[in-house]
Amino acid sequence: GRRRDFFANGSRLWSRLIVHFWAAEVERGASRGEEPTPIEYLQRAYEHTLEATTQPTEWQGTTTATGAQLHYENNDADGAEQPVLYVTNLGDSQVLVLRPRNSKVIFKTEAQWHWFDCPRQLGTNSPDTPKGMAVVTKVVVEVGDVVLAVSDGVTDNLWEHEVVSCVVGGMKEWEEGGKEVEARGKKKEKMQFVAEKLMNAARVIAQDPFAESPFMEHAIEEGLAMEGGKLDDISVVVGLIKKSEG
């Protein structure tokens, strides 16, 4: 089956409209059975959002954009379908693909910046466009891989190994039915449980003025005297690669 997860981090109206129009373009392409063209989808979503926010009243705003579209390609050797992920990114939100069986990150997007703490964004106050700046990567995945789409509220507060530990540990905890799982309700969907666990881990660091964090480390590299986590919006989407039922 095909699954699409899209993520935008910015002013509320702009981020919601970008995701709405982007998902609609992807659905339209999938219904035609075409090879995914994520940047074209995002470009049209951007143009629709510009139109929607300038007529009859102009609404200012900007947003980052990142997304992952699950597709497949045929393996010429045996004709089997190989799942692939089309990952699109513009800005400093991030998509990571984890392989839980060996606790490894097999792919992650790179943040795009104008300068420190000023990411590339789509919007009325930005020169950036999908066609000009968005990056698409095709990632071969397998059943059991975990796909994360997170805002910089996660990556500014947790290092990569902490994200991996939180996700893999959360999956094991859910499967084993630990105390925390029981307290929240055993029937909560596994990926929802993992997403909440990751979000809470990032929030703990964000609210700690004395914590060591990636944001603090990057700030020091820029010659800025900063300490602790970064208070910011924290958003997490988690998906599990699996075969369609039926």
Residue pairs with C-beta under 8 A, 6 or more apart in sequence:
1 70
1 243
1 244
2 30
2 69
2 70
2 71
3 69
3 70
3 239
4 23
4 26
4 27
4 30
4 67
4 68
4 69
4 70
5 67
5 68
5 147
5 149
5 237
5 239
6 19
6 22
6 23
6 26
6 65
6 66
6 67
6 68
6 149
7 19
7 65
7 66
7 67
7 93
7 95
7 149
7 150
7 151
7 235
7 237
8 14
8 15
8 16
8 18
8 19
8 63
8 64
8 65
8 66
8 93
9 15
9 63
9 64
9 91
9 93
9 151
9 152
9 233
9 235
10 61
10 62
10 63
10 64
10 121
10 122
10 123
11 60
11 61
11 62
11 63
11 123
12 61
13 53
13 59
13 61
14 49
14 53
14 59
14 61
14 62
14 63
14 122
14 123
14 124
15 61
15 63
17 45
17 48
17 49
17 52
17 53
18 42
18 45
18 46
18 49
18 63
18 65
18 122
19 65
20 45
21 44
21 45
21 46
21 48
21 49
22 41
22 42
22 45
22 65
22 67
24 45
25 40
25 41
25 42
25 44
25 45
26 36
26 38
26 41
26 67
26 69
29 36
29 37
29 41
30 36
35 71
36 69
36 71
36 86
38 67
38 69
38 86
38 88
38 134
38 136
39 88
39 130
39 131
39 134
39 136
42 65
42 67
42 88
42 90
42 130
42 134
43 129
43 130
43 131
45 130
46 122
46 129
46 130
49 122
50 124
53 59
53 61
53 124
54 124
58 124
59 124
60 123
60 124
60 125
61 123
61 124
61 125
62 121
62 122
62 123
62 124
62 125
62 126
63 91
63 121
63 122
63 123
64 90
64 91
64 92
64 93
64 119
64 120
64 121
64 122
64 151
65 88
65 89
65 90
65 91
65 93
65 122
65 130
65 134
66 87
66 88
66 89
66 90
66 91
66 93
66 94
66 95
66 109
66 149
67 87
67 88
67 89
67 95
67 149
68 85
68 86
68 87
68 88
68 95
68 147
68 149
68 239
69 85
69 86
69 88
70 83
70 84
70 85
70 141
70 241
71 83
71 84
71 85
71 86
72 81
72 82
72 83
72 84
73 81
73 82
73 84
74 80
74 81
74 82
75 81
75 82
82 140
83 140
83 141
83 142
83 143
83 241
84 138
84 139
84 140
84 141
85 97
85 107
85 138
85 139
85 140
85 141
85 147
85 241
86 136
86 137
86 138
86 139
87 95
87 97
87 107
87 109
87 136
87 137
87 138
87 139
88 134
88 135
88 136
89 95
89 109
89 110
89 112
89 134
89 135
90 112
90 120
90 121
90 122
90 128
90 130
90 133
90 134
90 135
91 111
91 112
91 119
91 120
91 121
92 111
92 112
92 113
92 119
92 120
92 152
92 155
93 149
93 150
93 151
93 152
94 108
94 109
94 111
94 148
94 149
94 150
94 152
94 154
94 155
95 107
95 108
95 109
95 147
95 148
95 149
96 105
96 107
96 108
96 109
96 147
96 148
96 150
96 160
96 163
97 105
97 106
97 107
97 108
97 139
97 141
97 145
97 146
97 147
97 148
98 104
98 105
98 106
98 145
98 146
98 147
98 148
98 164
98 167
98 168
99 105
99 106
99 142
99 144
99 145
99 146
100 144
100 145
100 146
100 167
100 168
100 171
101 144
103 164
103 165
103 168
104 164
105 160
105 164
106 139
106 141
106 145
107 137
107 139
108 160
109 135
109 137
110 135
111 119
111 152
111 155
112 119
112 120
112 133
112 135
113 119
113 120
114 120
116 218
116 219
116 222
116 224
119 152
120 126
120 128
120 133
121 128
122 128
122 129
122 130
141 147
141 241
142 241
143 241
143 242
143 243
144 240
144 241
144 242
145 240
145 241
146 167
146 171
146 191
146 194
146 238
146 239
146 240
146 241
147 238
147 239
147 240
147 241
148 163
148 167
148 198
148 236
148 237
148 238
149 236
149 237
150 163
150 198
150 235
150 236
150 237
151 232
151 233
151 234
151 235
151 236
152 230
152 232
153 202
153 206
153 230
153 232
153 233
153 234
153 235
154 163
154 198
154 199
154 202
154 234
154 235
154 236
155 163
155 214
156 206
156 213
156 214
156 215
156 229
156 230
156 232
157 202
157 203
157 205
157 206
157 211
157 213
157 214
157 215
157 229
157 230
157 234
158 166
158 198
158 201
158 202
158 205
158 213
158 214
159 214
162 201
163 198
166 194
166 197
166 198
166 201
167 194
167 197
167 198
167 238
169 197
170 193
170 194
170 197
170 198
171 190
171 194
173 180
173 181
173 193
173 197
174 181
174 188
174 190
174 193
174 194
175 190
177 186
181 188
181 193
184 193
184 196
190 240
191 238
191 239
191 240
192 238
194 238
195 236
195 237
195 238
196 236
198 236
198 238
199 234
199 235
199 236
202 234
202 236
203 234
205 211
205 213
205 229
206 229
206 230
206 231
206 232
206 234
207 229
207 231
208 228
208 229
209 227
209 228
209 229
210 227
210 228
211 228
211 229
213 228
213 229
213 230
215 226
215 229
215 230
216 226
216 227
216 228
216 229
216 230
219 225
219 226
220 226
